[in-house]
Amino acid sequence: MPAPRTVLLTGAAGGLGTLMRGLLPAYGYELRLLDLLPIDGEPGAVTADLGDKEALREAVRGVDAIIHLAGISLESTFEKILKANIEGTYNLYEAAREEGVRRIVFASSNHAVGYTPHPGGEAPHAPKTLIPIDTPRRPDTFYGLSKSFGEDLAQFYWDKHGLETVSVRIGSCFMEPTSVRMLSVWMSPGDGARLFHAALTAEDVEHTVVYGSSANTRLWWDLTTARGLGYEPQDDSEQYAEKLIAEQGELDPGNPDHTRLGGHFVTNPPVWPY
């Protein structure tokens, strides 16, 4: 599809949202920003809760597409996850449907399949096979469960209403990886912008699920569907491997934090502080 000109970016004050605010305009996008919190230096940003249906409808009106990053990005109580990630995502899809938006890029997560064993066995840095995109979902937290719901919601809105979605199972998008596990699931900010751009502009995506990471030497999952959108990752976490391994050691096949795709979310997930 032609590159959309105006894109609503939800969760624009968050870590990933902040990175994309800086990178996506270079692809020609005019970003409309939305977050629960005010955004410094962005007086035109919309400050609204995902439960405010009228504010969402107003924010969505007139945009060509949506990148949906908003919500709780760590573990929390089911009640909080339900409100922010499940009901909030539903509210956004309803606003998009009502306003005729045709494409959403949904920030799913590797935690939707977090209990999946990594494919490397005793050599996780060099897996013989990659985790396919159609591996059964095995969420590792209420957070991961909400991302599974979001993928199903996206499929339903395509089948029922013709609203297209690319669901991106994001690994870890930071300036550089911070753990040995992250060497396998890291997505550089530059590659993140490349993937979101591909997801916004690919033809006939219907509902497509992709893994979101760079072309890492230690990659655990299959990027075929992402590449099918036109995504061409440019970065590799391997440049950080020697330092991280010297500090932390190689992954331990006896440690469930190391043997499951979701890492420490499986055993001791970080908790949303609010």
C-alpha positions as CSV (number, residue, x, y, z in Angstrom):
1,M,0.0,0.0,0.0
2,P,1.2,3.6,-0.5
3,A,3.1,4.9,2.5
4,P,0.6,6.4,5.0
5,R,1.2,10.1,5.6
6,T,-0.3,10.5,9.1
7,V,0.3,7.8,11.7
8,L,-1.1,7.7,15.2
9,L,1.6,6.5,17.6
10,T,0.2,5.3,20.9
11,G,2.4,4.9,23.9
12,A,4.6,7.6,22.5
13,A,6.1,8.6,25.8
14,G,7.4,5.0,26.5
15,G,10.8,3.7,25.8
16,L,10.0,2.2,22.4
17,G,7.7,5.1,21.5
18,T,10.4,7.6,22.3
19,L,12.8,5.8,20.0
20,M,10.2,5.6,17.2
21,R,9.3,9.3,17.6
22,G,12.9,10.1,16.6
23,L,13.3,7.6,13.8
24,L,10.0,7.2,11.9
25,P,9.7,10.8,10.6
26,A,12.7,10.1,8.4
27,Y,10.5,7.7,6.4
28,G,8.1,10.6,5.6
29,Y,5.5,10.0,8.4
30,E,3.7,12.8,10.2
31,L,3.2,11.3,13.7
32,R,0.2,12.1,15.9
33,L,1.2,11.2,19.4
34,L,-0.9,9.7,22.2
35,D,0.1,8.6,25.7
36,L,-1.4,8.5,29.2
37,L,1.4,10.9,30.3
38,P,2.3,14.3,28.9
39,I,5.3,14.2,26.5
40,D,8.0,16.8,27.1
41,G,8.6,19.0,24.1
42,E,5.4,17.7,22.3
43,P,2.7,20.2,23.1
44,G,0.4,18.8,20.4
45,A,0.4,15.3,21.8
46,V,-2.8,13.8,23.0
47,T,-2.9,12.9,26.7
48,A,-5.5,10.2,27.2
49,D,-6.3,6.9,28.8
50,L,-7.1,3.9,26.5
51,G,-10.4,3.7,28.5
52,D,-11.5,7.2,27.2
53,K,-13.4,6.2,24.1
54,E,-14.2,9.7,23.0
55,A,-10.6,10.8,23.2
56,L,-9.5,7.7,21.3
57,R,-12.0,8.3,18.6
58,E,-10.8,11.9,18.3
59,A,-7.2,10.8,18.2
60,V,-7.8,8.3,15.5
61,R,-9.9,10.5,13.3
62,G,-8.2,11.4,10.0
63,V,-5.1,9.2,10.4
64,D,-4.0,6.8,7.7
65,A,-2.6,4.1,10.1
66,I,-1.9,3.3,13.7
67,I,1.2,1.9,15.5
68,H,-0.2,0.7,18.9
69,L,2.5,0.6,21.5
70,A,0.4,1.8,24.5
71,G,-0.4,-0.3,27.5
72,I,1.4,-2.1,30.4
73,S,4.7,-3.5,29.1
74,L,5.6,-5.6,32.1
75,E,3.7,-8.0,34.4
76,S,1.0,-6.7,36.6
77,T,-2.3,-7.9,38.2
78,F,-4.8,-9.3,35.9
79,E,-7.2,-6.5,36.7
80,K,-4.7,-3.8,35.6
81,I,-3.7,-5.8,32.5
82,L,-7.4,-6.3,31.6
83,K,-8.1,-2.6,31.7
84,A,-5.0,-1.3,29.9
85,N,-4.0,-4.1,27.5
86,I,-7.2,-6.0,26.8
87,E,-10.0,-3.5,27.1
88,G,-7.7,-0.7,25.9
89,T,-6.7,-2.5,22.8
90,Y,-10.3,-3.4,22.1
91,N,-11.2,0.3,22.5
92,L,-8.5,1.3,20.0
93,Y,-9.7,-1.2,17.4
94,E,-13.3,0.0,17.8
95,A,-12.2,3.6,17.3
96,A,-10.2,2.6,14.2
97,R,-13.1,0.7,12.8
98,E,-15.5,3.5,13.4
99,E,-13.2,6.0,11.8
100,G,-12.3,3.9,8.8
101,V,-8.6,3.3,9.5
102,R,-7.4,0.4,7.4
103,R,-4.1,-0.6,9.0
104,I,-2.8,-1.1,12.5
105,V,0.7,-2.3,13.6
106,F,0.2,-4.0,16.9
107,A,3.0,-4.3,19.4
108,S,2.7,-8.0,20.4
109,S,5.6,-9.6,22.3
110,N,7.8,-12.6,22.5
111,H,6.0,-13.2,25.8
112,A,3.0,-14.4,23.9
113,V,5.1,-17.5,23.3
114,G,7.3,-17.1,26.4
115,Y,7.1,-20.7,27.6
116,T,8.3,-22.0,24.3
117,P,11.7,-23.7,24.7
118,H,14.5,-22.0,22.8
119,P,15.7,-24.1,19.9
120,G,19.4,-24.3,20.7
121,G,19.4,-27.1,23.3
122,E,22.8,-27.1,24.9
123,A,24.1,-24.7,22.2
124,P,21.6,-21.8,22.3
125,H,24.0,-19.5,20.5
126,A,23.8,-21.7,17.4
127,P,20.3,-23.3,17.1
128,K,19.8,-25.9,14.4
129,T,16.2,-24.8,13.9
130,L,14.3,-21.6,14.4
131,I,11.1,-21.1,16.2
132,P,8.4,-20.7,13.5
133,I,5.8,-18.0,13.6
134,D,3.0,-20.6,13.9
135,T,4.4,-22.1,17.0
136,P,1.5,-22.6,19.5
137,R,1.1,-19.6,21.8
138,R,2.4,-20.2,25.3
139,P,2.2,-16.9,27.3
140,D,4.4,-16.6,30.3
141,T,2.5,-13.9,32.2
142,F,-0.8,-12.0,32.3
143,Y,1.1,-9.5,30.1
144,G,1.9,-12.3,27.6
145,L,-1.7,-13.4,27.7
146,S,-2.9,-9.9,26.8
147,K,-0.6,-10.0,23.8
148,S,-2.1,-13.3,22.7
149,F,-5.6,-11.7,23.1
150,G,-4.4,-8.8,20.9
151,E,-3.3,-11.1,18.1
152,D,-6.7,-12.8,18.2
153,L,-8.5,-9.5,18.3
154,A,-6.5,-8.4,15.2
155,Q,-7.5,-11.6,13.4
156,F,-11.1,-11.1,14.3
157,Y,-11.1,-7.5,13.1
158,W,-9.6,-8.6,9.8
159,D,-12.1,-11.4,9.3
160,K,-15.1,-9.4,10.5
161,H,-14.3,-5.9,9.4
162,G,-11.5,-6.0,6.9
163,L,-9.2,-4.0,9.2
164,E,-5.6,-5.1,8.5
165,T,-3.0,-5.7,11.2
166,V,0.7,-6.6,11.4
167,S,1.2,-8.1,14.9
168,V,4.9,-7.7,15.8
169,R,6.2,-10.1,18.5
170,I,8.9,-7.7,19.7
171,G,11.9,-9.1,21.4
172,S,14.0,-6.4,23.1
173,C,14.4,-3.0,21.4
174,F,17.1,-1.1,23.1
175,M,20.2,0.8,22.0
176,E,22.2,-2.3,22.8
177,P,21.5,-5.7,24.4
178,T,22.0,-6.0,28.2
179,S,22.1,-9.7,28.7
180,V,23.4,-12.9,27.0
181,R,19.8,-14.0,26.4
182,M,19.0,-10.7,24.7
183,L,21.7,-11.4,22.1
184,S,19.1,-13.7,20.5
185,V,16.0,-11.5,20.6
186,W,17.5,-8.0,20.3
187,M,16.1,-5.5,17.8
188,S,18.1,-2.4,17.2
189,P,16.1,0.8,17.1
190,G,17.1,1.3,13.5
191,D,15.8,-2.2,12.6
192,G,12.7,-1.5,14.7
193,A,11.9,1.6,12.5
194,R,12.6,-0.5,9.3
195,L,10.2,-3.2,10.5
196,F,7.4,-0.8,11.4
197,H,7.9,1.0,8.1
198,A,7.6,-2.3,6.2
199,A,4.5,-3.2,8.3
200,L,2.9,0.1,7.4
201,T,3.5,-0.1,3.7
202,A,3.4,-3.8,2.7
203,E,0.5,-4.9,0.4
204,D,-2.3,-7.1,1.5
205,V,-1.1,-8.1,5.0
206,E,-4.6,-9.1,6.2
207,H,-3.5,-10.2,9.6
208,T,0.2,-11.1,9.6
209,V,2.2,-12.1,12.7
210,V,6.0,-11.5,12.6
211,Y,8.9,-11.7,15.0
212,G,10.6,-8.4,15.7
213,S,14.4,-8.6,15.9
214,S,17.6,-7.8,14.1
215,A,19.4,-10.4,12.0
216,N,21.3,-11.7,15.0
217,T,23.9,-14.4,14.7
218,R,22.3,-16.1,17.8
219,L,18.7,-15.6,16.5
220,W,16.2,-18.0,18.0
221,W,13.2,-17.4,15.8
222,D,12.2,-17.3,12.1
223,L,12.0,-13.9,10.4
224,T,10.5,-15.2,7.2
225,T,7.1,-13.4,7.6
226,A,8.9,-10.2,8.6
227,R,11.1,-10.4,5.5
228,G,8.0,-11.1,3.5
229,L,6.8,-7.6,4.3
230,G,9.9,-6.1,2.8
231,Y,11.8,-5.9,6.1
232,E,15.6,-6.0,5.6
233,P,17.3,-6.0,9.0
234,Q,20.7,-4.4,9.0
235,D,22.1,-5.0,12.5
236,D,23.4,-8.0,14.5
237,S,23.9,-8.2,18.3
238,E,27.1,-10.3,17.9
239,Q,29.3,-7.2,18.3
240,Y,28.1,-7.1,22.0
241,A,28.5,-10.9,22.7
242,E,32.1,-11.0,23.9
243,K,31.6,-8.3,26.6
244,L,28.3,-9.7,27.8
245,I,29.5,-13.3,28.0
246,A,32.6,-12.2,29.8
247,E,30.4,-10.5,32.4
248,Q,27.6,-13.0,32.6
249,G,28.8,-16.3,31.2
250,E,27.1,-18.4,28.5
251,L,23.4,-19.4,28.9
252,D,22.9,-22.3,31.3
253,P,20.7,-25.2,29.9
254,G,19.7,-26.0,33.5
255,N,18.3,-22.5,34.2
256,P,14.7,-22.0,33.1
257,D,15.4,-18.3,32.7
258,H,17.7,-19.4,29.9
259,T,15.8,-22.3,28.3
260,R,12.5,-20.6,27.7
261,L,11.9,-17.9,25.1
262,G,10.5,-15.5,27.7
263,G,13.6,-15.6,29.9
264,H,13.1,-14.4,33.5
265,F,9.4,-13.5,32.7
266,V,8.8,-17.3,33.2
267,T,10.2,-17.4,36.7
268,N,10.4,-13.9,38.1
269,P,8.8,-11.3,35.8
270,P,9.5,-7.6,36.3
271,V,6.4,-5.9,37.7
272,W,4.8,-2.7,36.4
273,P,5.5,0.0,39.0
274,Y,2.2,1.9,38.7
